[in-house]
Amino acid sequence: MSLRPVIVGGGSAGMAAAIELARHGEPCVVFDEASRPGGVVYRGPLRGGVDLGYLGARYSKALSALHKEFADCAERIDLRLNTRVVGGDKQRLMVLDGDEYLQEIDYSHLLLSAGCHERNVPFPGWTLPGVQLLGGLQLQVKSGVVKPLGGTVIAGTGPLLPLVACQLHAAGAKVVGVYEACAFGKIAKESLALLNKPQLFLNGLSMLGYMKLNGIPMYYGWGVVEARGEGELTEVILAPYDARWQPDYSRAQREPAQTLALGYGFIPRTQLSQQLGLDHGFHDDGYLRAQCNVWQQSSQPHIHLAGDMGGIRGGEAAMLTGRIAAVSILLQREVLKAEQAIELREQYLGQLAAIKRFRAGVERYTTRGTRQLELPRADTVVCRCEHVTRGDIDLALEQGVEDMAALKMRTRVSMGDCQGRMCVGYCSDRLREATGRLDVGWLRPRFPVDPVPFSAFQQPGAEA
């Protein structure tokens, strides 16, 4: 075939896939919307001379190793940065390049490694300036761009909370406290599963030791109920949660803060995989995800999935799934024989198995409580694009709405520029609670999946 394989997403999964292809002499094209590859986990600083020592020696070593390996293969990798894939079908992609012109790109094989976005949890005051998502704050710190001023409260669930707390403190920011919504006993029950990755387990213990040594309090079974401020965040209201995450408002406490960082997990970015017509299913946590087999092949065998699109398991797992997808592409293109491909795949699957067991333990202890859905008041905005409130959603449910399509028509949720990225999680959770069904439908994304300027349709060099 004359067409090259195309990789959408230059994060850890996409970089590992490109490296694997290049090692076997196979050139490829990599599209990434950022100004440098690496994704959220391994992008590194956006300018020279930034010392990332505060992120730890282990992270710095992994970052350097991945970028060096990628650079060594550069002659076989056509890396196109500042480029967004805004749509496509089973044979071609629509790409908005760095000069903001639309192009059609044909491909023989496609790897989708577009990553994920963070889960939003609405509550009174969540739209205040100063309230942000934990992954976004970590990206700022990792990029060496900015760090929060004043006190920072970190809340949510999962191992990312203490990690970001330690990174912020080491970078010179003030961390007021870390509030883990799950009870400590629930986490302790998963110790056996977490020991599948002993280094990560020990890193977690060392982070807790660092926090204690530096006076950063860690609260288990506590969560946010409200954020307050006039024009910007000045105060966070927190309360103890029960097993279903029902807050005890009688024991609520106030915490002065200028930044509130929230981490409630991640959702795969399925806009493009949906547009390509791939088969999808629902995760136990309620989100939609594209389906793939042990070769990372989707329902269309020439289209592969890797990284968070194939399962949210972290950077190390993302690289392994990227390599497996690349091996499958090499087999399909007859670069590798079946025996060679199977041997490589089994090697990578063996390394992935321990990570899967570790992540299963993490998912069990970070299971969200259903009472979190009650945090927003009637006037709390849920869909920021269309200014749809919880009251609007409550009314639609009372009127008999039972699926996402009907809720969209009744309330206009997801009709804005973000196409539901901000609100679809809460809305689908509410529908599942109201109907008792896991599958309440999803919202198929429109073309383009991201906004494009009118000038994108003008040919380069043409008169306006």
Secondary structure, DSSP 8 states (H G I E B T S, - for coil): --S--EEE--BHHHHHHHHHHHHTT--EEEE-SSSSSBHHHH---SSTT---GGG-HHHHHHHHHHHHHHHHTGGGEEEE-S-EEEEE-SSEEEEE-TTS-EEEEE-SSEEE---EEE-----TTTTSTTEEEHHHHHHHHHHTS----SEEEEEESSTHHHHHHHHHHHTT-EEEEEEESS-HHHHHTTHHHHTTSHHHHHHHHHHHHHHHHTT--EEESEEEEEEE-SSS--EEEEEEB-TT--B-GGG-EEEE-SEEEEE--EEE--HHHHHTT--EEE-TTS-EEE---TT-B-SSTTEEE-GGGG----HHHHHHHHHHHHHHHHHHTTSS-HHHHHHHHHHHHHHHHHHHHHHHHHHHHT---GGGGG-S-TT-EEETTTTEEHHHHHHHHHTT--SHHHHHHHH-TT-STTTTTTTHHHHHHHHHHHH--S--------SSSS---GGGGS-TT---
